[in-house]
Amino acid sequence: YGQPPPYCQPPQQYRQQPYQQGYAPAPIPAPVVEADAYERSLSLLGYLWVALGISFGVGNVLYFTPSINDVMIRGGVGGVSFGINLSALVLLVLPFVLMSAMKGSQLVSFHGKQALLIGVFYLIAIIVVGLLDLINDPTVRGIIVNGILVGAVKVLFAGLALLAGIRAFYYRELYRAPVVGGMVK
């Protein structure tokens, strides 16, 4: 009586409880709304615009060149000039138009906002990856940054846009894409 338990066994309150079947809650399905073929096509078109813009658009929005002569033209610091490619902002045009023009349709408005956010997050991710162009090694810049990282970002966001577009078109769901969908109301 009053003796501690043997050292080979943990105290009673810290022992693992057996796994109970059905303990995890079931996932909540995405709400389905009534929408005609026109609304479904518009929501798919917004996602296709973003996915094609990501796939075939500009690789780097922010780029650097280690040239002293270009510093006067574009601006730069310490012998490295930089530039911003604003043509990538075309990616955001159609989702913005869908979001603002189709306020009466819950499906088009929701998916327009989500496609816009996917495009914005893509541009932010590609700018962050573009900052790695400051690495002075051409092998790292060519293979790792411009090959692997830019390709992975493009595949991730284009796939996300296509998945959300397919679910919006075929199932009329207000599907929330991972990470981005939680910000759409």
Solvent accessible surface area in square Angstrom, and as a share of the most:
residue,aa,sasa,rsa
1,Y,259,0.99
2,G,87,0.84
3,Q,151,0.67
4,P,103,0.65
5,P,73,0.46
6,P,82,0.52
7,Y,212,0.81
8,C,114,0.68
9,Q,90,0.40
10,P,70,0.44
11,P,53,0.34
12,Q,129,0.57
13,Q,136,0.61
14,Y,153,0.58
15,R,99,0.36
16,Q,174,0.77
17,Q,143,0.64
18,P,108,0.68
19,Y,165,0.63
20,Q,114,0.51
21,Q,162,0.72
22,G,73,0.71
23,Y,168,0.64
24,A,73,0.57
25,P,123,0.77
26,A,85,0.66
27,P,124,0.78
28,I,164,0.83
29,P,114,0.72
30,A,23,0.18
31,P,82,0.52
32,V,88,0.50
33,V,23,0.13
34,E,159,0.71
35,A,18,0.14
36,D,84,0.43
37,A,66,0.51
38,Y,138,0.53
39,E,37,0.17
40,R,52,0.19
41,S,50,0.32
42,L,27,0.13
43,S,2,0.01
44,L,39,0.19
45,L,86,0.43
46,G,1,0.01
47,Y,0,0.00
48,L,64,0.32
49,W,98,0.34
50,V,0,0.00
51,A,4,0.03
52,L,98,0.49
53,G,28,0.27
54,I,0,0.00
55,S,49,0.32
56,F,164,0.68
57,G,34,0.33
58,V,47,0.27
59,G,27,0.26
60,N,29,0.15
61,V,11,0.06
62,L,26,0.13
63,Y,78,0.29
64,F,39,0.16
65,T,45,0.26
66,P,95,0.60
67,S,36,0.23
68,I,134,0.68
69,N,127,0.65
70,D,36,0.19
71,V,41,0.24
72,M,180,0.80
73,I,138,0.70
74,R,111,0.40
75,G,27,0.26
76,G,24,0.24
77,V,122,0.70
78,G,80,0.76
79,G,24,0.23
80,V,49,0.28
81,S,0,0.00
82,F,76,0.32
83,G,8,0.08
84,I,103,0.52
85,N,44,0.22
86,L,119,0.59
87,S,63,0.41
88,A,12,0.10
89,L,89,0.44
90,V,82,0.47
91,L,11,0.05
92,L,32,0.16
93,V,82,0.47
94,L,38,0.19
95,P,0,0.00
96,F,111,0.46
97,V,74,0.42
98,L,9,0.05
99,M,35,0.16
100,S,51,0.33
101,A,73,0.57
102,M,44,0.20
103,K,148,0.63
104,G,85,0.82
105,S,8,0.05
106,Q,112,0.50
107,L,2,0.01
108,V,0,0.00
109,S,15,0.10
110,F,12,0.05
111,H,2,0.01
112,G,1,0.01
113,K,64,0.27
114,Q,0,0.00
115,A,1,0.00
116,L,31,0.15
117,L,42,0.21
118,I,0,0.00
119,G,0,0.00
120,V,48,0.28
121,F,55,0.23
122,Y,5,0.02
123,L,14,0.07
124,I,93,0.47
125,A,25,0.19
126,I,0,0.00
127,I,64,0.32
128,V,88,0.51
129,V,15,0.09
130,G,0,0.00
131,L,82,0.41
132,L,69,0.34
133,D,13,0.07
134,L,96,0.48
135,I,66,0.34
136,N,127,0.65
137,D,64,0.33
138,P,91,0.57
139,T,81,0.47
140,V,38,0.22
141,R,58,0.21
142,G,40,0.38
143,I,107,0.54
144,I,83,0.42
145,V,1,0.01
146,N,69,0.35
147,G,41,0.39
148,I,104,0.53
149,L,60,0.30
150,V,11,0.06
151,G,29,0.27
152,A,57,0.44
153,V,21,0.12
154,K,36,0.15
155,V,113,0.65
156,L,110,0.55
157,F,21,0.09
158,A,10,0.08
159,G,36,0.35
160,L,25,0.12
161,A,0,0.00
162,L,73,0.36
163,L,82,0.41
164,A,0,0.00
165,G,0,0.00
166,I,82,0.42
167,R,69,0.25
168,A,0,0.00
169,F,45,0.19
170,Y,134,0.51
171,Y,127,0.48
172,R,72,0.26
173,E,23,0.10
174,L,17,0.08
175,Y,27,0.10
176,R,119,0.43
177,A,2,0.02
178,P,77,0.49
179,V,117,0.67
180,V,2,0.01
181,G,0,0.00
182,G,67,0.64
183,M,109,0.49
184,V,6,0.03
185,K,199,0.84
